[in-house]
Amino acid sequence: MGFYYMIGAALQRRVWVGSDLMPLFANLYVILVGPAGLGKGLVLKQIIKMLRHHKLRLSTKESETQLSPAELADLQDQLLDMADIRKMEDPLLIPMAPDSTTYEALVREMGKTIRRIDYRKLNPDTGQLETKTYIHKSLCACLEELSSLLRKHTESIVNFMLVAYDCGDYDYVIKHGAPDRLRKTCLSFMAGTTPEFMRETFDDRLLNEGFASRTLFVSEFANRFKRFEIIEFTPDQIAARQTILDHIKKLTRLYGQATFSTEAFQLMKNYFEGGTNEEKMNDSPKLVGYYARKDIHVQKLSMCVHYAEHTDSVIGVESVALALKLLEDIEGRMHLALSFGRNVIDNYGKSILSYLRKRACWVSKAEIIGAFSHELRLAEIDEVLNIRVRTGIILVRAEARGLEYKAVLKNE
């Protein structure tokens, strides 16, 4: 998911599917959720490095473009800001938010990300191809810790992110300045966090307002394998990395409408109209909003899958099929990121379940009490275990030393 997020971030607000009146862009919102030490940062660090690799080459002919006076003034101010007058490093080709930011800083950074691309369009009156200029404000945020953003003003941040996901115009007022409007915004967002932070920061009201339905929560509770050292990249991997960087550079030069092939469109139509989508991978009520927008997620992710391998504008059936599979792969555990509420005992129950899953073996009740007696009373531990035994999430057996418990794993 990190790789495909990176592809969507490189496409920015320049490539879309759908009509000009209702365009759908490839920007994704992805949040990796899991306990500390699972390797979320290993993924995010590499994405950040690759998105920051390419620098912007400043043009000296901005005044020759087809811009309005206001747009030209805005762009000239931006170019001056990006120049080396303050001895700063070259600006990024793909603008990125700071690693640690606030609501005000995020909105202000979006306002600074003005980018342009020239394209050719047929003038129906003259029959001649004319050079036009497309202006957009695209920003990607890739944060190793979601907490670096959602420390305060959570509601304002979420409201801004709803608009930026849909790539609309955003009106805002900063403390010490005049009201302003960000036009043609686009935000690609990815972050890592823990289940504990999700429980402390979000509530059902914020999520029901649309943030959860627009976000792909990739939840895990244990490492796929154990490894002590971080291995060095092989020469083949380094060469592959350069191939990806070269491809990202090509993606930054694309502009225009993409279309689905007849087979790809028919696959999506059959999936969403033929009843296939009714057989959900996850019936959790927390995912009602997500499934209501799954058609949007499929189209966005299909764009990312296609442009990860190609630069042409026709999205094939293979890309749509892979996008559907990728989403189904993460849907089974997506609700784990959103399973919180006012039941504090139930929240501790999730910690006990995670503890058993990590052990991946039979654990005595005495061991469980020893691990959680500082947080829960004995009766509360019994309540947590009994509920999960009745729902089939935890298995129980009686041994000579007493009751033993084991979490049900995926392959059981």
N, C-alpha and C positions, 0 to 999 in steps of 0.2 A: 504493500500500500504506500510505503514511503517512496518507492521508485515512481509509481504512477502519479502520486502527488507532485513530484518534481517535474514530470512532463507537463501536467496541467499548469503549473506555475510558470513554465517557460513559454507556454502559449499565450498567457496573459489574457487581455481582452481584445484579441486580434482575430481569433478563429472561433466560429460559432456554428451551431446547427439550428435549424428552424428558420423562420422568416426574419426579415430585417426589423419587423415591428415587434416580434417576440423572440429575440435571439437567446440561445442557451450556450453559455461558455463552459470551458473545461475546468474551471477552478474548483478545487475540492476542499472540504473541511475534514480533517482526519485527526483523531485524538487516540493516542496509544495509552491504554489504561492497564496498569499492573503494579505489583509490589516493587519496591526498590530493588535494583540489582538484576532485573530481567533483561537488560540490554536495550532499553528504549533509547538511551543516549547514543549508543553505538550506531543506530540507524540515523538518528537526527543529525549527529555530527557530520556524517558523510554527505547528507543532503545539503546541509548548510554550506559545506566547502564547495560542492559542485555548483550550487546556485550562485555563489559569490565569485566564481572563477572568472567569468567574462566581464570585461569593463566596457563602458560606453565610450564610443568615439564621437566627440563633439563635432557637429557640423558647422561650417562657416557660412552656409548659404540658407540659413533659416528664413531670411527675409524674402526669399524668392518663392516660398510656398504659398498655397492657397488658404491662408489663415485669415480669420477676422482680426481687426486691430486689437481687440481684447485678448484673444488667444495668442497672438504674436507677442504682445507685451508680457503676458504670463510666461510664455516659453523663454523669452529673452532673459527675464529675471531668473528663471530656473537655470539657464545656462551659465549665467554669471555666478549663481550660488555654487554651481558644480565646478567652476573653473578653479585653477590652482592658486587663486589669489590668497587663500589661507593655508597654502602648503599642505593640503589634504591629499589623500590618495584619490586616484581616479574614481569617478562614480561608477556604480554597478550597472551593467547592462540590464539585469533583472533586479529592480529595486527590492530591498529586503528591510523589514522592520528590525530595530535593535533587539538584542537577545533579551533584554529586560526593559519593559516599556509600560506605559500607563495609557489610559483611555485618551487623554489629551495628546500625548506623544504619538500614539498610533494614528489618530485622525490627522494630526499635523504632518506626519510622515507621508500619509496617503496624499495629502495636498501637494507635497513636493515631488511626487513621482511622475510628473507629466512626461509622457513619451509620445513619439510620433512615428508614423510610417507612411511612405508615399506608395500610392497604388494607381493603376490605370483603369479608367472607366469610360465606357462609350457614351458620348453625348448624343442623345436621340435626335436632337435638333440639327446638329451639324454632321452626324455620322462619323465623327472623328474621336479617336482615343485621347483623353485628356488626363493629365497628372493631377491627382487629388491627394490630400493629406488627411490622415486619420489621427486624431489626438485621443489619448486615453490616460487614465490614472490607475495603473495596476501595481499592486503591492503583494509580496508574499511574506508571511510571518511563519517562522519555523523555530519553535521554542522548546528547549530541552525540558523546561519546567513550566507547565501551565500556570502555576502559582505566580510566576513573574509578571503575568498580565492581570490575572483576576484577583488582585489584592484588595481593590476597592472600586467603586463605581461599576459594579458588576452588571447592573441593569443597563446602564448607558453603553457599556462595551457590547453586550449582547444585542441591543437594538442596532448599533452600528454594524455589527457583523451580519445581521439579517439582511440589511440593505446591500452590503458589500458582497455577500454571497450571490444575490440576485443581480449584481452589477448595475445597480440603479444610482440615482443622484441622492446625496445625503446632505441635509441641512444641519449645521451645527453652530454653537456659540461657545467660544472659549472665554475664560475668565477675564482676560485683559485684551480684548479685541472685538472687532465687529463681527456680526453673524456672517457666515459664508456658506456656500454650497459647493460640494465636491461633485463634479460632473463625470459621468462615465467611469465610475469606480469599479474595481475588481480586486477582491482579496482571496488569495490562496492561503489556507491556514492549516498548520500541523503542529502538534505539541504532544508532550508526554506528561503523564500525571499518575497519581496513585488512587486507588479506590477511596482511601481516607480523605484525600483532598476533594474528591467529587462529593462525598457526603457532607463535608464541612462547608462547601462553597455554593453548591447548587441546591435548588429546591424544585418541586414539581411545577410551580408557577413559571419560573424562568424557562424551564425546559419545554413546557407546553406552549410557550409563546413562539416556538418554532426553531429554537437552536438545535435541539436534539434531532428533529426531523431532517435537518440539513447536514448533520454531522455523522460521519462514519466512525463509530467507537470500536476500536480493535482491542478486545479484552483478552488478556492471558493471566494465568495464575501461577505458572511455573515455567522454568527454562525447558527448552526442547532437549538440551543436553548440557552436560557440565564440562567446563574447560577452564583451566587455571590461567593460561596465558592468552594474550591477544596476538593472534598469528600475524606474521608479516605477509603483505600482498606478494603474490608471485608475479613474474614478468608478464604472464598472460593476463592476469587480473589488472595490472597497471595499464597494459595496452587496451584492455576492454574499457577501463575507466576513461581513457583518452578518447576512445570511440564514442562513448556516451557524451562527453563534453563537446565533441565536434558536432554531434547530432543536436544537442541542445542549442548550439549556436545557429544551426540551420532553422530550428523551430522559431527562433526570435525574429526571423525574417519573413515569416508567413503572415498572410493577411487574407481574409475572405471567408465565405460561407462553405462549410463542409456539408456533405449529404450522405445519407445511408444508402447502401445498395438496395436493390429490390428485395433480395433475400434477407438482408439484415433488418430492414424495416418490417418485413413480414414476420420474422422471428419475434421481434418485440411486440408486434400487434397481437400475434397468437398468444404470447406469454401473458399479456395484460388484459386481453379481451376474451381469451379462450378458457380462462379459469385456472391456468397453471399458477398464477400468482396467489390464488386463494389457498393453495397448499403451502402455507408459510413454514419456513424453517424454524421459526420461533413464535410461539403464541403469546408471549409476554405482553401484558397491556402497556408496558413501557415503550413498546415499539410500534404502537398504533400510528403515531405521526410519521415514523420512518417509512413504514409500508405505504402510507398514503402518498409519499413522495418518491417511492422507489423507482418509478418511471423516469424521474429526473436524474436520480443517481445512476441508473443504467446508461442513460445517454451521455452524461458527463464522463463516466468511467470508460465507456466505449471509445470516446474521443481520445482519452489518455492512452488507452491500450493501442489504438490505431497509430497515433503519432509517436508512440515509443519505437515503432519500427519503420514508419513511412513518413513522407512529406506531401503525398498527394491528398486530395480532398474528398475521396470516396471511402467511406468506412464500411468494411466488409462484414460478412456474417460471422467470421471467425473472431473478430474483435468484440462483437456483441455477445457471442457465446462465452468468451472468456470473462467478460465483465460480469455476466450473470453468475458464473461460477465463483468468481472472486467475492462477490457480495454474499452469496450463499455460504461460503466458507467462514465469513466473519459474523454472520447473523446469529449463528447458534449460541454465541457467547456475548453478543452485543448488549443484552439486557443487564449483564453483570455490572456494567459501568453505570447503569441508571437505577440500580436497586438500592434505593435509600429512602429515608422518610423519618418520621418522628419516633419510630419504634427503636429505641437505643439497644434493647436486648437483641433485636433482630440484626442490627449492625454488627454487634459482637459475634452473632451467629455466623456471619459471613467470614469473620476472622478465624473462627474455629474450623469452618469448612475449608478455608484456604490452608490452614495448618495441616489438616488431614490430607489434603491433596498433595501438598509438598512432601509429606512423609511417604505417601503412596504405599502404605502397608497397614496392617492391623495395629492399632494403638490402644493401650489400656486406658480405662477411664481415669485411673490414678494419674497417668501422665498428662491427660487433658486437664484435669483439675490443677495439677502442678503448674501447667503453663498459663492458665487463665484465672487462677484463684485471686490474683491481685486486682482483677477487673470485675469478676462476677462472683455472686454467691453460689453455693453448691446447688440450690434449688433452681437458679437461673441457668446454670450449665445443663442441668437435667432437662429443663424446658427446651433449650436450644437443640440438644441432641435428639430428644423425643420427637420434636416437630420434623426434623430432617429425616429421621428414620421413617416416620409415617409417610412422608412425601417421596421416599425412595432415593434421596440424594446421598444418604449415609447408610451403610450396612452395619448391623450389630450382631455379635455372637457371644455366647457365654462360655468362658474358659475357667480353668481351675483358679486362676488368679483374679477372676471377676469379669465384668463386661469389657469387650473390646469393640472398637469402632474403626470403620474404614470408609473413606470417600469413594463414591462410584466414579471411576475414570471413564474417559471417552471410549476406550476400546473394550469396555465391559458391557 
